[in-house]
């Protein structure tokens, strides 16, 4: 089983879909807008790092299934550039 399937399995054990899920990322300044673009119409909480080089982003989103969660993390991963998913 690959990491994606394992993660999906854990999500299905912990959540009953549809469910409110909180996505959290730490992004370099030049990637913040790209991450935010994946969540149109959602309230995104931001907090700058101490030195201002990174922004922590938190998004609460009602999702229909673990597939949706996994797909969003895949899209963020494809952005590259040092984005950390929490």
GROMACS elastic network, one bead per residue, 0.5 to 0.9 nm:
[ bonds ]
;  ai    aj funct       b0    kb
    1     4     6  0.80935   500
    1     5     6  0.61116   500
    1     6     6  0.64957   500
    2     5     6  0.55103   500
    2     6     6  0.63314   500
    2     7     6  0.87355   500
    3     6     6  0.50339   500
    3     7     6  0.60292   500
    3     8     6  0.84947   500
    4     7     6  0.51427   500
    4     8     6  0.61022   500
    4     9     6  0.85599   500
    4    70     6  0.71472   500
    5     9     6  0.60654   500
    5    10     6  0.86420   500
    6     9     6  0.50882   500
    6    10     6  0.63138   500
    6    11     6  0.87048   500
    7    10     6  0.51363   500
    7    11     6  0.62255   500
    7    12     6  0.86784   500
    7    66     6  0.87617   500
    7    70     6  0.78942   500
    8    11     6  0.50865   500
    8    12     6  0.62261   500
    8    13     6  0.87085   500
    8    66     6  0.56913   500
    8    67     6  0.70524   500
    8    69     6  0.82833   500
    8    70     6  0.68377   500
    9    12     6  0.51320   500
    9    13     6  0.63443   500
    9    14     6  0.88376   500
    9    66     6  0.81751   500
   10    13     6  0.50749   500
   10    14     6  0.62841   500
   10    15     6  0.86077   500
   11    14     6  0.51697   500
   11    15     6  0.58602   500
   11    16     6  0.87712   500
   11    65     6  0.88759   500
   11    66     6  0.60430   500
   11    69     6  0.86672   500
   12    15     6  0.54587   500
   12    16     6  0.69094   500
   12    17     6  0.79937   500
   12    65     6  0.81145   500
   12    66     6  0.63525   500
   13    16     6  0.78928   500
   15    18     6  0.81951   500
   15    19     6  0.67005   500
   15    20     6  0.88648   500
   15    21     6  0.87440   500
   15    65     6  0.88922   500
   15    66     6  0.84351   500
   16    19     6  0.61780   500
   16    65     6  0.84104   500
   17    20     6  0.85460   500
   17    63     6  0.72857   500
   17    64     6  0.55685   500
   17    65     6  0.54127   500
   17    66     6  0.77149   500
   18    62     6  0.67836   500
   18    63     6  0.55215   500
   18    65     6  0.60044   500
   18    66     6  0.89358   500
   19    61     6  0.81929   500
   19    62     6  0.54893   500
   19    63     6  0.56228   500
   19    64     6  0.66332   500
   19    65     6  0.77649   500
   20    60     6  0.64705   500
   20    61     6  0.54685   500
   20    63     6  0.62363   500
   20    64     6  0.89149   500
   21    59     6  0.80997   500
   21    60     6  0.56670   500
   21    61     6  0.54030   500
   21    62     6  0.61552   500
   21    63     6  0.67029   500
   21    69     6  0.80264   500
   22    58     6  0.66229   500
   22    59     6  0.54460   500
   22    61     6  0.63141   500
   22    62     6  0.87635   500
   23    57     6  0.79477   500
   23    58     6  0.55997   500
   23    59     6  0.51258   500
   23    60     6  0.64409   500
   23    61     6  0.76999   500
   23    69     6  0.84234   500
   23    73     6  0.86450   500
   23    85     6  0.80341   500
   23    86     6  0.75229   500
   24    56     6  0.72489   500
   24    57     6  0.56187   500
   24    59     6  0.65753   500
   24    60     6  0.89559   500
   24    84     6  0.85554   500
   24    85     6  0.61340   500
   24    86     6  0.52510   500
   25    35     6  0.85148   500
   25    55     6  0.82102   500
   25    56     6  0.57107   500
   25    57     6  0.51740   500
   25    58     6  0.66134   500
   25    59     6  0.89638   500
   25    83     6  0.68013   500
   25    84     6  0.54886   500
   25    86     6  0.56420   500
   26    32     6  0.86283   500
   26    54     6  0.64967   500
   26    55     6  0.56818   500
   26    57     6  0.62009   500
   26    58     6  0.89446   500
   26    82     6  0.85085   500
   26    83     6  0.57795   500
   26    84     6  0.50377   500
   26    85     6  0.66043   500
   26    86     6  0.76960   500
   27    30     6  0.79138   500
   27    31     6  0.59281   500
   27    32     6  0.57702   500
   27    35     6  0.79739   500
   27    53     6  0.86691   500
   27    54     6  0.54378   500
   27    55     6  0.54165   500
   27    56     6  0.63919   500
   27    57     6  0.75990   500
   27    81     6  0.82897   500
   27    82     6  0.67408   500
   27    84     6  0.64113   500
   27    85     6  0.87015   500
   28    31     6  0.55287   500
   28    32     6  0.65508   500
   28    53     6  0.60892   500
   28    55     6  0.63940   500
   28    56     6  0.89356   500
   28    81     6  0.76375   500
   28    82     6  0.67376   500
   28    83     6  0.66705   500
   29    32     6  0.54803   500
   29    33     6  0.82318   500
   29    52     6  0.81706   500
   29    53     6  0.60961   500
   29    54     6  0.54822   500
   29    55     6  0.64532   500
   30    33     6  0.73134   500
   30    34     6  0.82475   500
   30    54     6  0.89113   500
   30    81     6  0.85866   500
   31    34     6  0.53006   500
   31    35     6  0.64071   500
   31    36     6  0.87328   500
   31    79     6  0.79110   500
   31    80     6  0.86285   500
   31    81     6  0.71092   500
   31    82     6  0.84760   500
   31    83     6  0.74900   500
   32    35     6  0.52855   500
   32    36     6  0.61699   500
   32    37     6  0.86421   500
   32    54     6  0.85278   500
   32    55     6  0.70843   500
   32    56     6  0.88714   500
   32    57     6  0.81668   500
   32    83     6  0.88769   500
   33    37     6  0.60576   500
   33    38     6  0.89498   500
   34    37     6  0.51600   500
   34    38     6  0.70045   500
   34    76     6  0.85033   500
   34    79     6  0.74554   500
   35    38     6  0.55621   500
   35    39     6  0.75402   500
   35    57     6  0.85548   500
   35    75     6  0.89137   500
   35    76     6  0.65468   500
   35    79     6  0.79050   500
   35    83     6  0.87844   500
   36    39     6  0.55264   500
   36    40     6  0.71944   500
   36    42     6  0.88887   500
   36    44     6  0.74712   500
   36    57     6  0.83043   500
   37    40     6  0.58563   500
   38    72     6  0.76796   500
   38    75     6  0.80474   500
   38    76     6  0.80453   500
   39    42     6  0.56609   500
   39    43     6  0.83437   500
   39    44     6  0.81113   500
   39    59     6  0.78977   500
   39    61     6  0.85222   500
   40    43     6  0.86274   500
   42    59     6  0.70750   500
   42    60     6  0.75908   500
   42    61     6  0.72145   500
   43    58     6  0.86288   500
   43    59     6  0.64307   500
   43    60     6  0.73827   500
   43    61     6  0.87775   500
   44    57     6  0.64272   500
   44    58     6  0.57139   500
   44    60     6  0.76675   500
   45    56     6  0.79540   500
   45    57     6  0.56195   500
   45    58     6  0.51000   500
   45    59     6  0.64926   500
   46    55     6  0.63460   500
   46    56     6  0.55518   500
   46    58     6  0.66808   500
   47    54     6  0.85349   500
   47    55     6  0.55188   500
   47    56     6  0.51251   500
   47    57     6  0.68134   500
   47    58     6  0.88980   500
   48    51     6  0.78610   500
   48    52     6  0.54286   500
   48    53     6  0.75118   500
   48    54     6  0.59644   500
   48    56     6  0.62733   500
   49    53     6  0.63381   500
   49    54     6  0.53082   500
   49    55     6  0.58866   500
   49    56     6  0.72847   500
   50    53     6  0.79127   500
   50    54     6  0.84435   500
   51    54     6  0.77967   500
   52    55     6  0.72955   500
   63    66     6  0.78065   500
   63    68     6  0.64194   500
   63    69     6  0.71335   500
   64    67     6  0.81564   500
   64    68     6  0.67365   500
   64    69     6  0.87016   500
   65    68     6  0.54780   500
   65    69     6  0.69630   500
   66    69     6  0.50840   500
   66    70     6  0.61980   500
   66    71     6  0.85364   500
   67    70     6  0.51410   500
   67    71     6  0.60163   500
   67    72     6  0.86367   500
   68    71     6  0.51122   500
   68    72     6  0.62820   500
   68    73     6  0.87594   500
   69    72     6  0.53359   500
   69    73     6  0.64366   500
   69    74     6  0.87558   500
   70    73     6  0.51735   500
   70    74     6  0.61903   500
   70    75     6  0.87217   500
   71    74     6  0.50015   500
   71    75     6  0.62407   500
   71    76     6  0.87034   500
   72    75     6  0.50616   500
   72    76     6  0.62682   500
   72    77     6  0.85972   500
   73    76     6  0.50706   500
   73    77     6  0.61150   500
   73    78     6  0.86255   500
   73    85     6  0.75144   500
   74    77     6  0.50054   500
   74    78     6  0.62056   500
   74    79     6  0.88503   500
   75    78     6  0.50812   500
   75    79     6  0.66241   500
   76    79     6  0.52320   500
   76    80     6  0.72932   500
   76    83     6  0.75788   500
   76    84     6  0.89886   500
   76    85     6  0.81184   500
   77    80     6  0.55652   500
   77    81     6  0.87771   500
   77    83     6  0.73595   500
   77    84     6  0.84952   500
   77    85     6  0.82526   500
   78    81     6  0.89769   500
   79    82     6  0.87978   500
   79    83     6  0.78548   500
   80    83     6  0.64051   500
